[in-house]
Amino acid sequence: MPEALAAKARPGGNAPDPRFDWRRVAYLVHVSRALDKLEEERLVPEKKVLYQFSARGHDMAQIMLGLQLDAKGDAVCGYYRSRPLLLSLGVPLEDALGSGMGRAGGYSDGRDIGVVFNFPNPDGTPALPMCGGVGAQYTPTAGWAQAITYYRDVLKDRAYQDAIAVVLGGDASVATNGFWAALTIATTQRLPMLFYVEDNQYGISVPSSYQTPGGNIAKNLASFGNLEIFSGDGTEPAEAARLAGLALDHVRSGKGPAMLRLSVPRLQGHSFQDTQTYKSADFVDEEWARDPLPKLKSYLVGPLLSDEEWDAIAAEADAAVEQARAIAEGRGVADPETVTRHVFFEGEMQVQGGQWSKGYTPPAATDVPQGEGQRINMVTAIRRTLDHELQINPRVLLFGEDIGPKGGVHAVTLGLQEKHGIERVFDTSLSEEGIVGRAVGMALAGLMPVPEIQFRKYAEPALEQINDCGTMRWRTNNRFAAPMVLRVPGGFFKCGDPWHSQTNEVQFVHNPGWLVAVPSNAEDAVGLLRAGLRGNDPVLFFEHRAMLDDVWARRPYPGDDHVLPFGKAKKTREGDDLTIVTWGAMVPRCEAAADGRSADVIDLRTLMPWDRDMVLDSVRRTRRCLIVHEDLRTGGFGAEVAAVVADEAFLDLDAPVARVTMPDIPSPHNPVLLDWAVPSVDRIRAKIDELVSF
């Protein structure tokens, strides 16, 4: 920050800055120190806390910042050293301790590490669910910041007029994809977002110069567009207060995002087990000389407090922590039988996140198609569904690369931006981490985001956010959820290649908390997409490229009220000799292969959940099972279907369970090679005949 700007903010004389409740600051710093001491000296040695991260040295500046978050719509997301800020938001001390001990209640009911915090805080500023991955907190915070602008500017909710989103990270986290993706989002959109970087010069044992050239991200970003920089010493109370006030005022005034970079010492190791042997003795001594607690005492005792008052505050903090310890240790461990609950919505509303928690009620629906007349392709069906839901639900937003004026590389969103406006249908920067992470933040704020990943393979950079989103309801024990519909085109088309033609749907099934839809035709696409848009769980909606304009996949539009439940398969053909289980682009091939044969052809339609009952009932009647899918053979979802059939219908089988799949290779580009690799009608028919004659 320029010196002239810094000078303007200095309060007169040596009096503590009147904007801060300094007694509260002192009390919470003492509480934070007492919590660290208790864990390090008693709870960790007694093995009652298994993961411990001290905030000693980071505490004072965090608390100053947190005490200024009080506007409706404010939100903050931190990382594993952010407990002092959470204390400033009002987190109960028994939850702070009990969560670290893995006890019932608290942040996660013992499901997650205690330092991975969350705090719904309906009457104040929430702490968004933190993640175990470094840098994963940045893009969801950017999404919350964009939701603020949407509530304020589009929905005209004046309660969000001064709201901001604040994200905390260490100096090492500025090297992550998430940091740069969020920085791009915030600065290009001029969002009300504050990046608070705590620079302690180390990422565990790696010096900050390995993360940032010169070791100072504030200097490196000094000329970054649309970003105001505030940088200084986070151990000096007056300077930290001044800089925090300036940064918050800048963002709240609508001038765009800011970065607050404060240098602080990490007075303990990265975690309790870290002995810091990589630091020299002189460096450690220098860090302790910068301890903010003695500096805070010097700053307050005299102008504001007496020595006796300071000591009384410390004693009060110690007593509060000891009382919290007794409460926390009195809590039991959650019943193990409950640990499978809250992977998906079960009827008990989450405290925060998703449109349902904001009072949304889905319109009346039917799973019986109401459509007649002209058959439309899947592209048109998806577009028409998105268009209708945009019209009737102001919380729905569409975004992704090239989905605006271009209408998407598959033309699915063509014309939607022109009709609904750039605030609701908009392009994004080229960052899948940013696309999905932003959607997480928007969902947490109560919107229904519909992000698009342009091709299935391009989802890889977003897998951390996809995993974190799916596990959110479970790991917060139903305190938070982030429902969305993630649209992902994939699979072969006129040709193939390793980058645009991947399926690998099973990877999303292996991300707990995601519903996975794989429609084979326009009618089912409408019903499953609308179910996701009106639902209360994250949905992966797989749009097969070969089916988007396929003649077989065309169906009449089933109506604006058509909703299909997940986990309900459909028999597209009935017979007695064989059960064929398939989905997506393989459905018409299986139908063609079964022509002239007596076979049940079951289109699963969804993979999570999948219709086990229909499959097992059919297999028990036909006594044979063939599974056909485009994905690779090893570890494909067909292996799961085969295992269930073998486990639960083995004695009913007259032949081994069989599969026809791609070989374990990427999708080849040349059409001749592709046709050989993808299951063909002839290959499927040959396997049918083999099984029937077994």
C-alpha positions in Angstrom: 0.0 0.0 0.0 1.4 3.5 -0.8 2.7 5.3 2.3 0.4 8.3 1.6 -2.6 6.0 1.7 -1.4 4.4 4.9 -0.9 7.8 6.6 -4.5 8.9 5.9 -5.7 5.9 8.0 -3.7 6.4 11.1 -5.8 7.3 14.1 -4.9 10.4 16.0 -2.3 10.1 18.8 -1.5 6.8 20.3 -5.1 5.9 21.3 -6.3 2.5 20.2 -8.4 2.6 17.0 -12.0 3.3 18.2 -13.5 1.1 15.5 -12.4 -2.0 17.3 -13.7 -3.5 20.5 -10.2 -3.9 22.0 -11.3 -5.7 25.2 -13.0 -8.3 23.0 -9.8 -8.5 20.9 -7.7 -9.1 24.0 -10.2 -11.7 25.4 -10.3 -13.7 22.2 -6.6 -13.7 21.7 -6.2 -15.1 25.2 -8.9 -17.7 24.5 -7.1 -18.7 21.3 -3.8 -19.1 23.2 -5.5 -21.0 26.0 -7.0 -23.4 23.5 -3.7 -24.0 21.8 -1.9 -24.5 25.1 -4.6 -27.0 26.4 -4.4 -29.0 23.2 -0.6 -29.1 23.1 0.0 -29.8 26.8 -2.9 -32.1 27.6 -5.2 -33.2 24.9 -2.6 -34.2 22.3 -0.4 -36.1 24.7 -3.5 -37.8 26.1 -4.4 -38.7 22.5 -7.7 -37.0 22.8 -6.8 -34.7 19.9 -5.2 -36.3 16.9 -4.6 -33.3 14.6 -3.6 -30.1 16.1 -2.6 -26.8 14.4 -1.6 -23.9 16.5 -2.7 -20.4 15.5 -0.2 -18.7 17.8 1.1 -15.6 16.0 -1.8 -15.5 13.5 -4.4 -14.9 16.1 -4.6 -11.2 16.8 -5.0 -10.0 13.2 -7.6 -12.7 12.4 -9.7 -11.6 15.4 -9.5 -8.0 14.4 -10.8 -8.9 10.9 -13.5 -11.3 12.1 -15.0 -8.7 14.5 -15.6 -6.4 11.6 -17.8 -8.9 9.7 -21.3 -8.0 10.7 -23.3 -7.1 7.5 -26.1 -9.4 6.4 -24.8 -11.4 3.6 -21.2 -11.4 4.8 -19.4 -14.7 4.7 -15.9 -15.9 5.4 -14.0 -19.1 4.4 -10.7 -20.0 6.0 -8.3 -22.8 6.4 -6.8 -25.0 9.1 -5.2 -22.2 11.0 -8.3 -20.0 11.1 -9.8 -20.8 14.5 -9.2 -17.3 16.0 -11.4 -15.8 13.3 -14.1 -18.3 14.0 -13.9 -17.4 17.7 -14.6 -13.8 16.7 -17.7 -15.0 14.8 -19.1 -16.6 18.0 -18.2 -20.3 17.6 -19.0 -22.0 20.9 -15.7 -23.0 22.6 -17.0 -26.4 23.4 -17.6 -27.0 19.7 -14.1 -25.7 18.9 -12.6 -28.2 21.4 -15.1 -31.0 20.9 -14.7 -31.1 17.2 -10.9 -31.4 17.5 -11.5 -34.4 19.8 -13.9 -36.0 17.3 -16.8 -35.9 19.7 -20.5 -35.9 18.9 -22.0 -32.6 17.8 -19.7 -29.7 16.9 -18.7 -29.0 13.3 -19.1 -32.6 12.0 -20.3 -35.0 14.6 -16.8 -36.6 14.6 -16.8 -37.1 10.8 -14.1 -34.6 9.8 -10.8 -33.4 11.2 -11.5 -30.8 13.9 -9.5 -28.0 12.2 -11.7 -28.3 9.1 -14.3 -25.9 10.4 -17.8 -24.8 9.4 -20.2 -22.5 11.1 -23.7 -21.8 9.7 -24.4 -18.9 12.1 -27.9 -17.9 10.9 -27.9 -14.7 12.9 -24.5 -13.6 11.9 -21.6 -14.1 9.5 -21.3 -17.8 8.5 -18.0 -19.6 8.1 -18.3 -21.5 4.9 -17.3 -25.2 5.0 -13.5 -25.3 4.9 -11.7 -28.1 3.0 -8.7 -30.2 3.7 -7.1 -29.2 0.4 -4.8 -26.1 0.4 -6.3 -23.3 -1.8 -9.7 -25.0 -2.1 -11.3 -22.2 -0.1 -10.7 -19.4 -2.7 -13.2 -20.2 -5.5 -16.2 -21.0 -3.4 -15.7 -17.6 -1.7 -15.6 -15.9 -5.1 -18.9 -17.7 -5.8 -20.4 -16.2 -2.6 -19.2 -12.8 -3.6 -20.8 -13.1 -7.0 -24.0 -14.2 -5.4 -23.9 -11.0 -3.3 -23.9 -9.0 -6.5 -26.7 -11.1 -7.9 -28.9 -10.6 -4.9 -28.1 -6.9 -4.8 -28.2 -5.9 -8.5 -30.6 -8.4 -10.1 -32.9 -9.5 -7.3 -32.8 -6.0 -5.7 -32.3 -7.3 -2.2 -31.0 -4.3 -0.3 -29.9 -6.4 2.6 -26.8 -7.3 0.5 -25.9 -3.7 -0.2 -22.7 -3.7 1.9 -22.0 -7.4 2.1 -18.6 -8.8 1.3 -17.0 -12.2 1.1 -13.6 -12.8 2.9 -11.2 -15.6 2.3 -8.2 -16.5 4.3 -5.1 -18.3 3.1 -1.4 -18.7 4.0 1.4 -17.5 1.8 1.9 -21.0 0.4 -1.7 -21.2 -0.9 -1.1 -18.3 -3.3 0.6 -20.9 -5.6 -2.5 -23.0 -6.0 -4.9 -23.1 -9.0 -7.7 -22.1 -6.7 -6.1 -18.8 -5.7 -5.4 -17.7 -9.2 -8.8 -18.8 -10.5 -10.6 -16.9 -7.7 -8.3 -13.8 -8.3 -9.3 -13.9 -12.0 -13.0 -14.2 -11.1 -13.0 -11.5 -8.5 -11.0 -8.9 -10.5 -12.7 -9.4 -13.9 -16.1 -9.2 -12.2 -15.1 -6.5 -9.7 -16.6 -8.6 -6.9 -16.9 -7.6 -3.2 -14.2 -10.0 -2.1 -11.3 -9.6 0.3 -8.3 -11.9 0.0 -6.6 -12.1 3.4 -3.1 -13.7 3.0 -1.3 -14.5 6.2 2.4 -14.5 5.3 4.5 -16.5 7.8 7.2 -17.2 5.2 6.7 -21.0 5.2 4.5 -23.6 3.6 5.1 -26.4 6.2 8.9 -26.5 5.6 9.1 -24.8 2.2 10.1 -21.1 2.2 7.7 -18.7 0.6 10.2 -17.9 -2.1 9.4 -21.3 -3.6 5.7 -20.3 -3.8 6.1 -16.7 -5.0 9.1 -15.0 -6.7 10.7 -12.7 -4.0 8.4 -14.2 -1.3 5.8 -11.4 -1.3 2.6 -11.9 -3.2 1.5 -8.3 -2.5 4.5 -6.9 -4.4 4.0 -9.2 -7.3 0.3 -8.2 -7.6 0.9 -4.5 -7.2 -0.1 -3.8 -10.8 -2.8 -6.5 -11.1 -5.9 -4.9 -12.6 -9.0 -4.1 -10.4 -7.2 -5.2 -7.2 -6.3 -2.9 -4.3 -3.4 -4.0 -2.2 -2.9 -3.5 1.5 0.2 -4.9 3.0 2.0 -4.6 6.3 2.9 -6.1 9.7 0.1 -8.2 11.2 1.8 -8.3 14.7 1.6 -4.5 15.3 -1.9 -3.8 16.7 -2.2 -0.3 15.3 -0.9 -1.2 11.8 -3.0 -4.4 11.6 -6.1 -2.5 12.7 -5.5 0.3 10.2 -4.9 -2.0 7.3 -7.8 -4.2 8.1 -10.1 -1.2 8.3 -8.9 0.2 5.0 -9.2 -3.1 3.2 -12.8 -3.7 4.6 -13.8 -0.1 3.8 -12.5 -0.4 0.2 -14.5 -3.6 -0.5 -17.7 -2.5 1.3 -17.7 0.8 -0.6 -18.2 -1.1 -3.9 -14.7 -0.3 -5.3 -14.0 -4.0 -6.1 -11.8 -6.7 -4.6 -8.8 -6.1 -2.3 -5.9 -8.1 -0.9 -4.8 -7.7 2.7 -1.4 -9.3 3.1 -0.1 -9.2 6.6 3.2 -10.7 7.8 2.8 -12.8 10.9 5.0 -15.3 12.7 4.2 -19.0 12.9 5.2 -19.5 16.5 4.7 -23.3 16.5 5.3 -25.9 13.9 3.0 -26.5 11.0 1.2 -29.0 13.2 1.9 -30.4 16.6 4.2 -33.1 15.2 6.3 -30.6 13.3 9.6 -29.8 15.1 10.7 -27.0 12.8 14.2 -28.3 12.4 14.3 -26.6 9.0 14.3 -23.2 10.8 17.5 -21.8 12.3 17.6 -20.9 16.0 18.1 -17.2 15.1 15.0 -17.2 12.8 12.9 -18.8 15.6 14.1 -16.2 18.0 13.2 -13.5 15.6 9.7 -14.9 15.2 9.1 -15.0 19.0 10.3 -11.4 19.2 7.4 -10.5 16.9 4.7 -12.3 19.0 1.6 -10.1 18.7 0.3 -10.9 22.3 3.0 -8.8 24.2 2.6 -6.1 21.6 -1.1 -6.1 22.1 -0.6 -5.7 25.9 1.8 -2.8 25.4 -0.7 -1.2 23.0 -3.7 -1.5 25.4 -2.3 -1.3 28.9 -2.2 2.4 29.8 -4.4 4.0 27.2 -7.3 1.6 27.7 -6.6 -1.1 30.3 -4.8 -1.4 33.6 -2.4 -4.3 34.3 -5.0 -5.8 36.6 -7.7 -5.6 33.9 -5.4 -7.3 31.4 -4.7 -10.1 33.9 -8.4 -10.4 34.6 -9.2 -10.8 30.9 -6.5 -13.6 30.7 -8.0 -15.3 33.7 -11.5 -15.1 32.3 -10.3 -16.7 29.0 -8.6 -19.5 30.9 -11.7 -20.2 32.9 -13.9 -20.2 29.8 -11.6 -22.7 28.0 -11.5 -25.0 31.0 -15.2 -24.9 31.3 -15.5 -25.7 27.5 -13.0 -28.6 28.0 -15.2 -30.1 30.7 -18.3 -29.9 28.4 -16.4 -31.2 25.4 -15.0 -34.2 27.3 -18.4 -35.0 28.5 -19.7 -35.5 25.0 -19.7 -39.0 23.7 -18.8 -40.3 20.3 -21.5 -40.4 17.7 -23.4 -43.6 17.2 -21.5 -45.5 14.4 -24.8 -46.5 12.9 -25.4 -42.8 12.0 -22.3 -42.3 10.0 -24.0 -43.4 6.8 -26.6 -40.6 7.1 -26.6 -37.3 5.2 -24.7 -38.4 2.1 -27.8 -37.1 0.3 -30.8 -35.1 1.4 -33.0 -37.3 3.5 -35.9 -34.9 4.3 -34.2 -33.1 7.2 -33.3 -29.6 5.9 -29.7 -28.4 6.0 -29.0 -25.3 8.0 -27.5 -23.4 5.1 -27.0 -23.8 1.3 -29.3 -24.5 -1.6 -32.5 -22.8 -2.6 -34.6 -25.2 -0.5 -33.0 -23.8 2.7 -34.2 -20.3 1.5 -37.8 -21.4 1.3 -38.0 -22.7 -2.3 -40.8 -25.2 -2.9 -40.7 -27.2 -6.2 -43.7 -26.8 -8.4 -46.1 -29.7 -8.9 -44.6 -32.4 -11.2 -45.4 -35.7 -12.9 -43.2 -38.5 -14.1 -45.8 -39.3 -16.8 -44.8 -37.6 -20.1 -47.4 -35.1 -21.3 -45.9 -34.4 -24.6 -47.3 -35.0 -28.0 -46.5 -33.9 -31.6 -43.1 -33.2 -33.1 -40.1 -35.1 -31.9 -37.2 -32.9 -30.9 -33.5 -33.7 -30.4 -31.8 -33.8 -27.0 -30.1 -30.4 -27.6 -33.5 -28.7 -28.1 -35.0 -30.6 -25.1 -32.2 -29.6 -22.7 -32.3 -26.0 -24.0 -36.1 -25.8 -23.6 -35.9 -27.2 -20.1 -33.2 -24.7 -19.0 -35.2 -21.9 -20.6 -38.4 -22.8 -18.7 -36.6 -23.1 -15.4 -34.9 -19.8 -15.9 -38.2 -18.2 -16.5 -40.0 -19.6 -13.4 -37.1 -19.5 -10.9 -34.9 -16.4 -10.5 -32.3 -18.4 -8.5 -31.2 -20.4 -11.6 -28.0 -19.2 -13.2 -26.1 -20.8 -16.2 -22.4 -20.3 -16.8 -19.3 -21.9 -18.3 -16.9 -21.4 -21.2 -18.5 -20.2 -24.4 -22.1 -20.7 -23.2 -23.1 -17.0 -23.7 -23.3 -15.4 -27.2 -21.9 -18.6 -28.8 -24.5 -20.7 -27.1 -22.0 -23.5 -26.1 -19.9 -25.6 -28.3 -22.8 -28.0 -28.6 -25.4 -25.2 -29.1 -27.3 -26.2 -26.0 -27.5 -22.7 -24.5 -28.0 -20.9 -27.8 -30.1 -17.8 -27.4 -30.5 -18.1 -23.6 -28.2 -15.2 -22.8 -30.0 -13.0 -25.2 -33.4 -13.9 -23.6 -32.4 -14.0 -19.9 -29.6 -11.5 -19.7 -25.8 -11.7 -19.1 -26.3 -11.7 -15.3 -28.1 -15.1 -15.5 -26.4 -16.8 -18.5 -22.7 -15.8 -18.7 -19.3 -16.9 -19.9 -16.4 -17.7 -17.5 -12.7 -17.6 -17.6 -11.0 -20.8 -18.7 -10.7 -22.6 -15.4 -12.8 -25.6 -14.5 -11.7 -25.2 -10.9 -13.1 -21.7 -11.0 -16.3 -22.8 -12.7 -17.2 -25.5 -10.2 -15.8 -23.7 -7.2 -17.7 -20.6 -8.0 -20.9 -22.7 -8.3 -20.2 -24.1 -4.8 -20.2 -20.6 -3.4 -23.3 -19.6 -5.2 -25.1 -22.7 -4.0 -24.1 -22.0 -0.5 -25.6 -18.6 -0.8 -29.0 -20.1 -1.8 -28.8 -19.9 -5.6 -29.2 -22.8 -8.1 -26.1 -22.7 -10.3 -25.9 -24.7 -13.5 -22.2 -24.8 -14.4 -21.0 -26.5 -17.6 -17.8 -28.3 -18.2 -17.2 -28.2 -21.9 -16.1 -31.8 -22.3 -15.9 -34.7 -19.8 -12.0 -34.8 -19.8 -11.9 -31.1 -18.8 -13.5 -31.9 -15.5 -10.2 -33.2 -14.2 -8.9 -29.7 -12.9 -12.2 -29.4 -11.0 -12.1 -32.7 -9.2 -11.1 -31.3 -5.9 -14.1 -28.9 -5.9 -16.4 -31.7 -7.2 -15.3 -34.0 -4.3 -15.6 -31.2 -1.7 -19.0 -30.3 -2.9 -20.3 -33.8 -2.9 -19.0 -34.6 0.6 -20.2 -31.3 2.1 -23.5 -32.4 3.5 -22.0 -35.5 5.0 -18.8 -34.0 6.5 -20.8 -31.1 8.1 -23.4 -33.5 9.4 -26.2 -31.7 7.4 -25.2 -28.2 8.4 -24.3 -27.2 4.8 -25.1 -28.4 1.3 -24.4 -27.1 -2.1 -27.0 -28.4 -4.6 -26.3 -27.6 -8.2 -26.5 -29.2 -11.7 -23.1 -29.8 -13.3 -23.6 -30.3 -17.0 -20.9 -32.4 -18.7 -21.0 -33.4 -22.3 -18.8 -36.4 -23.3 -18.5 -39.6 -25.2 -17.7 -40.3 -28.8 -19.3 -38.5 -31.7 -18.4 -38.7 -35.4 -14.9 -39.6 -34.3 -13.1 -39.9 -31.0 -10.0 -38.7 -29.2 -8.5 -38.9 -25.7 -9.5 -35.3 -24.8 -13.2 -34.8 -26.0 -14.6 -38.4 -26.0 -14.1 -39.7 -22.5 -17.0 -41.1 -20.5 -15.7 -42.4 -17.2 -19.0 -41.8 -15.5 -17.9 -44.1 -12.7 -15.5 -41.5 -11.4 -18.4 -39.3 -10.3 -20.2 -42.3 -8.8 -17.1 -42.6 -6.6 -17.5 -39.0 -5.4 -20.0 -39.5 -2.5 -22.9 -37.1 -2.5 -23.4 -36.7 -6.3 -26.5 -37.9 -8.1 -25.4 -39.0 -11.6 -27.7 -38.9 -14.6 -26.9 -40.4 -18.0 -30.0 -39.9 -20.2 -30.2 -41.7 -23.6 -33.0 -39.6 -25.1 -34.7 -36.2 -25.2 -37.6 -37.2 -23.0 -35.5 -38.6 -20.2 -33.1 -35.7 -20.4 -35.9 -33.3 -19.7 -37.2 -35.2 -16.7 -33.8 -35.8 -15.1 -32.5 -32.3 -15.7 -35.6 -30.8 -14.2 -35.3 -33.1 -11.2 -31.8 -31.7 -10.6 -32.8 -28.1 -11.1 -35.6 -28.5 -8.6 -33.8 -30.8 -6.2 -31.7 -30.5 -3.1 -28.5 -32.4 -4.0 -25.6 -31.9 -6.4 -26.3 -33.5 -9.8 -23.9 -34.6 -12.5 -25.8 -34.4 -15.7 -24.0 -36.3 -18.4 -24.9 -35.2 -22.0 -23.7 -37.8 -24.5 -22.4 -36.0 -27.6 -23.5 -38.8 -29.9 -27.1 -38.5 -28.7 -27.5 -34.8 -28.7 -28.8 -34.8 -32.3 -29.3 -38.5 -32.8 -32.5 -39.5 -34.6 -33.2 -42.4 -32.2 -32.9 -40.1 -29.2 -35.5 -37.7 -30.5 -38.8 -37.6 -28.5 -41.8 -35.3 -28.1 -41.2 -32.7 -25.4 -42.8 -34.3 -22.3 -44.1 -31.1 -20.8 -43.0 -28.3 -18.4 -44.0 -30.4 -15.4 -42.1 -33.6 -16.3 -39.7 -34.7 -13.6 -38.1 -38.1 -13.4 -37.0 -39.6 -10.0 -33.4 -40.7 -9.8 -32.9 -44.4 -9.4 -35.8 -45.4 -11.6 -34.7 -47.4 -14.7 -36.8 -48.0 -17.9 -37.3 -51.1 -19.9 -37.0 -50.2 -23.5 -37.7 -53.7 -24.7 -39.1 -56.8 -23.0 -38.2 -60.5 -23.4 -37.6 -63.7 -21.6 -34.1 -65.1 -22.5 -31.8 -62.4 -21.4 -31.4 -59.1 -19.4 -29.3 -56.4 -21.0 -28.3 -53.5 -18.7 -27.0 -50.4 -20.4 -27.2 -46.6 -20.5 -26.4 -43.5 -22.6 -25.4 -44.1 -26.2 -25.4 -47.8 -25.8 -29.1 -48.1 -25.4 -30.1 -47.9 -29.1 -27.2 -50.2 -30.0 -28.5 -52.8 -27.5 -32.0 -52.4 -28.8 -30.8 -53.0 -32.4 -28.7 -56.0 -31.2 -31.7 -57.5 -29.4 -33.9 -57.3 -32.5 -35.1 -60.8 -33.3 -34.1 -62.0 -29.8 -36.2 -62.2 -26.6 -34.5 -59.9 -24.2 -35.2 -57.3 -21.5 -33.3 -54.1 -22.4 -32.9 -51.9 -19.3 -31.9 -48.3 -19.6 -30.6 -47.4 -16.2 -30.9 -43.6 -16.8 -29.1 -42.8 -13.6 -26.0 -44.5 -12.1 -26.3 -42.9 -8.6 -28.6 -44.2 -7.5 -29.3 -47.1 -9.9 -32.3 -49.3 -10.1 -31.0 -52.5 -8.5 -34.5 -53.8 -8.0 -35.5 -53.7 -11.7 -32.2 -55.3 -12.7 -32.4 -58.1 -10.1 -36.1 -58.8 -10.8 -35.4 -59.1 -14.5 -32.3 -61.3 -14.1 -34.2 -63.7 -11.7 -36.7 -64.1 -14.5 -34.5 -64.3 -17.6 -31.6 -66.0 -15.7 -28.9 -64.3 -17.8 -27.4 -60.9 -17.6 -25.3 -58.8 -20.1 -24.0 -55.4 -19.3 -23.0 -53.0 -22.1 -21.3 -49.7 -21.6 -18.9 -47.4 -23.5 -16.5 -46.8 -20.6 -13.4 -48.9 -20.1 -13.9 -52.5 -18.9 -11.6 -52.5 -15.8 -13.3 -50.7 -13.0 -16.2 -49.5 -15.2 -19.7 -49.2 -13.6 -20.6 -52.4 -15.3 -18.4 -54.2 -12.8 -20.6 -52.9 -10.0 -23.7 -54.1 -11.7 -22.1 -57.5 -12.3 -21.0 -57.8 -8.6 -24.5 -57.0 -7.3 -26.1 -59.5 -9.7 -23.5 -62.2 -8.6 -24.0 -61.4 -5.0 -27.8 -61.3 -4.9 -28.9 -63.5 -7.9 -26.2 -66.0 -8.3 -28.4 -69.1 -7.8 -30.8 -67.7 -10.4 -28.2 -67.5 -13.1 -27.9 -70.1 -16.0 -24.8 -68.4 -17.4 -22.0 -66.2 -16.2 -22.6 -62.4 -16.0 -21.1 -60.9 -19.2 -19.9 -57.5 -20.2 -19.3 -55.8 -23.6 -17.3 -52.6 -23.1 -14.5 -50.5 -24.5 -11.0 -52.0 -24.1 -8.8 -50.4 -21.5 -7.6 -47.6 -23.9 -8.4 -44.0 -24.5 -10.9 -43.2 -27.2 -9.1 -43.4 -30.6 -9.5 -40.6 -33.1 -9.8 -42.3 -36.5 -13.4 -43.4 -37.1 -12.3 -46.9 -38.1 -10.3 -47.3 -34.9 -13.2 -45.8 -32.9 -15.8 -48.2 -34.4 -13.6 -51.1 -33.5 -13.1 -50.0 -29.9 -16.7 -48.8 -29.0 -19.2 -51.7 -28.5 -20.9 -52.3 -31.8 -24.3 -53.8 -32.6 -22.5 -56.9 -34.0 -20.4 -57.4 -30.9 -23.3 -57.0 -28.6 -25.4 -59.4 -30.7 -22.7 -62.0 -30.7 -22.5 -61.8 -26.9 -26.3 -62.2 -26.7 -26.2 -65.3 -28.8 -23.3 -66.7 -26.8 -25.1 -66.2 -23.5 -28.5 -67.5 -24.7 -26.8 -70.7 -26.0 -24.7 -71.2 -22.9 
